Amino acid sequence: MKLLLVEDEKRMAQALCEILRLEKYEVDWRADGVSGMNAVESGIYDLIVLDVMLPGKSGFEIARQARRLGIKTPILMLTAKSEVDDKVTGLDSGADDYLTKPFMTKELLARLRALGRRVLPSADGSLTFGDISLDTNTVSLRCSTNGQSVRLSEKEYHILEYLIANQGQVLTREQLAVRIWGFESDAEYNNVEVYMSFTRRKLAFVGAKTEIKAIRGIGYELRCGDV
């Protein structure tokens, strides 16, 4: 699960990154409100942990702007403020939960698990859309109408996982490139095109009516025909 941490206290951020990575989260860290907002706008994260007091732009502002942009990613706010009004402001700004510093690590992890259940696979370890299911244990694609299945490469799996998690939305090439290859990667948009082609072949191989549609000049969307 990909998580964004926006926290300006360096020592705390480094400690949280270490803890979260031990818990198998894939973590990106931003230390100010402006770069944090830019990362939020990428739309590539499954969870956001957001400090309130940030240089450049507050956590309240980031949450409000994210919701205005239609970004529905669960947000957990962290702050040293414990007053009820501040908690209300955070929740009204669009945060899903609120944790006051100092906090116990086990409480933070429990709250993240609770928020993460919104984006986790079903109990049998699969993600579904239309007539396809993506098995997270075997990294395979299955068509529900005929039972045909095929193993996926790592990139193909992550492409379908991201599209299913964002069903009904058009994902840009930039979002896909950053999500699949990461911010620090030199991957270019033609990498996206190549792996989209590979993934479409796998969908065709299993006989799925679900397809990846290219939206000219924008990106890609997962659509399902009559099933």
URHU-V250302 format. One record per residue. N is the residue number from 0. SS is DSSP state (H for helix, E for strand, L for the rest). PSI is psi in degrees with one decimal (none if undefined). D_FIRST is the distance of its C-alpha to the first C-alpha in Angstrom with 1 decimal. Layout:
n = (N/N)
ss = (SS/SS)
psi = (PSI/PSI)
d_first = (D_FIRST/D_FIRST)
//
This chain:
n = (0/1/2/3/4/5/6/7/8/9/10/11/12/13/14/15/16/17/18/19/20/21/22/23/24/25/26/27/28/29/30/31/32/33/34/35/36/37/38/39/40/41/42/43/44/45/46/47/48/49/50/51/52/53/54/55/56/57/58/59/60/61/62/63/64/65/66/67/68/69/70/71/72/73/74/75/76/77/78/79/80/81/82/83/84/85/86/87/88/89/90/91/92/93/94/95/96/97/98/99/100/101/102/103/104/105/106/107/108/109/110/111/112/113/114/115/116/117/118/119/120/121/122/123/124/125/126/127/128/129/130/131/132/133/134/135/136/137/138/139/140/141/142/143/144/145/146/147/148/149/150/151/152/153/154/155/156/157/158/159/160/161/162/163/164/165/166/167/168/169/170/171/172/173/174/175/176/177/178/179/180/181/182/183/184/185/186/187/188/189/190/191/192/193/194/195/196/197/198/199/200/201/202/203/204/205/206/207/208/209/210/211/212/213/214/215/216/217/218/219/220/221/222/223/224/225/226)
ss = (L/E/E/E/E/E/L/L/L/H/H/H/H/H/H/H/H/H/H/H/H/H/L/L/L/E/E/E/E/E/L/L/H/H/H/H/H/H/H/H/H/L/L/L/L/L/E/E/E/E/E/L/L/L/L/L/L/L/H/H/H/H/H/H/H/H/H/H/L/L/L/L/L/E/E/E/E/E/E/L/L/L/L/H/H/H/H/H/H/H/H/H/H/L/L/L/E/E/E/E/L/L/L/L/H/H/H/H/H/H/H/H/H/H/H/H/L/L/L/L/L/L/L/L/L/E/E/E/E/L/L/E/E/E/E/L/L/L/L/E/E/E/E/L/L/L/L/L/E/E/E/L/L/H/H/H/H/H/H/H/H/H/H/H/H/L/L/L/L/L/E/E/H/H/H/H/H/H/H/H/H/L/L/L/L/L/L/L/H/H/H/H/H/H/H/H/H/H/H/H/H/H/H/H/H/L/L/L/L/E/E/E/E/E/E/L/L/L/E/E/E/E/E/E/L/L/L)
psi = (132.0/125.7/138.3/126.9/122.0/104.5/127.2/-12.5/106.8/-47.4/-42.3/-43.3/-44.2/-40.4/-43.6/-41.0/-43.8/-45.1/-46.6/-37.6/-32.9/-27.7/11.7/17.5/144.2/110.8/133.2/139.1/134.7/140.8/3.2/164.8/-34.3/-51.6/-31.3/-43.4/-40.4/-40.9/-42.1/-43.0/-20.3/-25.5/18.6/-1.8/149.7/-28.4/149.0/126.8/118.5/117.6/151.8/-49.6/98.2/147.1/142.0/-45.5/130.2/163.5/-35.7/-44.9/-41.5/-46.1/-44.4/-44.6/-39.2/-44.8/-35.6/-31.8/-2.6/13.9/119.6/6.4/131.3/135.3/127.6/121.5/137.9/135.4/156.8/-10.8/134.2/-1.9/145.1/-41.0/-37.7/-38.2/-42.7/-43.5/-43.5/-47.0/-39.6/-25.4/-15.6/-0.7/149.6/-23.9/168.3/128.0/127.1/134.5/146.5/154.3/160.6/138.6/-40.6/-28.8/-42.3/-48.4/-37.8/-41.9/-37.1/-39.2/-40.7/-45.1/-36.2/-19.6/-19.6/-23.5/4.4/160.2/170.3/175.3/-28.4/8.0/26.9/153.4/135.1/150.7/128.9/-124.4/17.4/152.5/143.4/113.6/115.8/-17.4/-43.0/-2.9/54.1/158.8/135.6/139.9/125.0/-22.1/-28.3/-4.1/0.7/138.7/162.5/144.2/147.8/153.1/167.7/-46.0/-41.5/-42.7/-47.9/-32.2/-49.7/-38.2/-44.7/-40.6/-41.5/-42.1/-23.6/35.7/140.3/-4.4/150.3/122.4/130.2/162.4/-36.4/-44.5/-44.2/-42.4/-44.2/-42.1/-44.7/-38.4/-17.0/158.5/-37.2/-2.4/153.1/9.3/138.8/172.8/-26.4/-23.6/-40.7/-46.2/-44.6/-48.7/-25.4/-40.3/-45.2/-44.1/-38.9/-37.0/-38.1/-40.1/-42.0/-38.2/-40.9/-0.6/27.6/144.1/-17.8/137.4/159.0/113.8/133.1/126.6/109.3/126.8/-0.6/-67.5/-132.4/152.3/142.1/125.9/151.6/130.2/-168.0/122.9/none)
d_first = (0.0/3.8/6.4/10.1/12.8/16.3/18.9/22.3/23.3/22.6/23.0/20.8/18.1/18.4/18.4/15.3/13.4/14.9/14.1/10.4/10.2/12.4/10.0/7.6/5.3/6.0/8.6/11.3/14.4/17.3/20.5/22.4/22.4/23.3/20.7/18.1/19.4/19.4/15.7/15.1/17.5/15.5/13.4/10.4/8.0/6.2/7.8/11.0/13.0/16.4/19.7/22.9/25.4/24.5/26.9/27.4/25.7/24.9/21.7/23.8/24.7/21.1/20.1/23.3/23.0/19.4/20.8/23.9/22.0/20.4/16.8/15.5/12.1/12.3/14.0/14.9/18.1/19.5/23.2/26.4/28.2/28.8/31.3/30.9/31.5/28.6/26.2/27.8/27.5/23.8/23.2/25.7/24.0/21.0/18.8/17.5/18.1/20.1/20.3/23.5/23.9/24.7/22.2/21.4/18.1/17.9/18.3/15.5/13.1/14.8/14.5/10.8/10.6/13.2/11.6/8.3/10.9/11.7/8.9/8.5/11.0/14.5/16.2/17.3/14.0/14.6/13.8/17.1/19.0/22.8/24.1/21.1/18.4/15.5/15.4/12.1/14.4/17.0/15.2/18.1/19.3/22.0/24.5/25.6/29.1/30.2/27.8/27.5/24.3/23.3/20.8/18.5/18.0/14.5/15.0/16.4/13.6/11.0/13.8/14.4/10.9/10.8/14.4/14.1/11.4/14.0/17.1/20.2/19.2/20.4/18.0/19.9/20.2/19.1/15.8/15.2/16.6/14.4/11.1/12.2/14.4/13.3/15.7/17.9/18.5/21.9/20.9/23.1/23.1/25.1/22.2/20.5/23.8/24.2/20.9/21.4/24.8/23.4/21.0/23.9/26.0/23.8/23.9/27.6/28.0/26.8/28.9/26.4/27.7/24.3/24.2/22.6/25.0/25.7/26.6/29.2/28.6/25.2/22.6/21.3/20.9/20.3/23.5/25.2/28.9/31.1/29.9)
//
